[in-house]
Structures are given as C-alpha cells and as structure tokens.
C-alpha cells in the first residue's frame, strides 16, 4: 500500500463558515471578492514580499497565489502557514493548511500546496514502498499521475492529476510548465469542500496567480 506522508498541521479551535465562492486576499478573516478577469493579479501586502524573497532564494520565477480558499492566507508565517521546504536543486514546496476538529460532521481541513522545480520539466519520482510475501520492495512511481485532461488559463495550459503522492496525496493537482521549469498547485479533497468545489477553488487560484521574477 502507498503510505501517506505525515504532515505537521496546526489545528485551530472553533468552526469557520467556509464558502467556495469566497477568496481570501488579505489577513486572517479578510475575504474579498475575486477581482475582475481583466485585472492583473497582485499578491497583497506581506504575501508578495514573502514570495519575492522565495524567488530570490531559488533564483527562479515563482507564482504567488493572490487568492486562496477561505480561511487560508498567503503569508509565510503563523497559522495557517504550514511549511516551506527548499531542496538543493532549488525545488520548493509551500504548504498552507487549516484544520478544524470541532465540527459536528467530523474533521474539516483546507490544505493547499504550491511547488516549483526550476530548470526541470519532468514529473518527479516518489518512492512507493510495497510489502510482498513479507518482503519490502521499493519502487519509484510518478509523484503526479492519472491525468484527467488539460485546461487553459490565459497562456498557461495545466494538466489535471488525481492520483498524487507525498504531501499531495488525496489532492487534485494542476501542473504546468513555464520557461523550462515545472510548477504545480494542489488542494486536498476533504470537507468542508466537495470535489467540485476543490476544482472550482483551483480554477480560481490559477486565474489569480501573480508571476514574480527574481530580482537578484
């Protein structure tokens, strides 16, 4: 069986009213309507500053989400920021996660991940650990798999994947290329959002990504 990678996720007490039509574009609790389609995406305040520092750190363009599903926000600190990881190859993972364990219907979670692989266009490989007849076997499989077609957002064409590994397990993931690099955006399919709402969230986030170039 494929093992799910454990995530360190901060838990917030109390329930929040979440709606797929909303979009967080400011501090915690700040919900603004999605900007008009002809308005250039712009990450607010500290969000943009954090992502500009990331672009300089990895020496490559990055895509800042100017819109995230409620109740997430795009800062690199505090809750619901989950983690920032940068590899020696300059690949990066940015994770935002919110969990509510007080809901009468069970655990609610909103988890979004953005990745970048500067200078690489191939889908990375993930380790799949299998146990066959008492013997442990390690096999490398695509981290993003089961493609379900493509979508176009302006000049960007994304492929939708529904069988993903590692931190993106149980996520719907969009992957695309930009100037010789691979990027991805994913969201966990779990309450309070349905499958259809997660797809709508991903579409909304893709339309509102701000491309940030390194300045160093």
Secondary structure, DSSP 8 states (H G I E B T S, - for coil): ----------B--S-----TT--B-SSTT-B-----TTS-----HHHHHHHHHHHHHHTS-EEEES-BSTT----SSSTTEEEEEE-TTS-EEEEEEEEES--TTS-EEEEEEEEEETT--S--EEEEEEEETTEEEEEEEESEEEEEEEEEETTEEEEEEEEE-GGGTTEEEEEEEETTEEEEEEEE--TTS-HHHHHHHHHHHHHTEEEE----
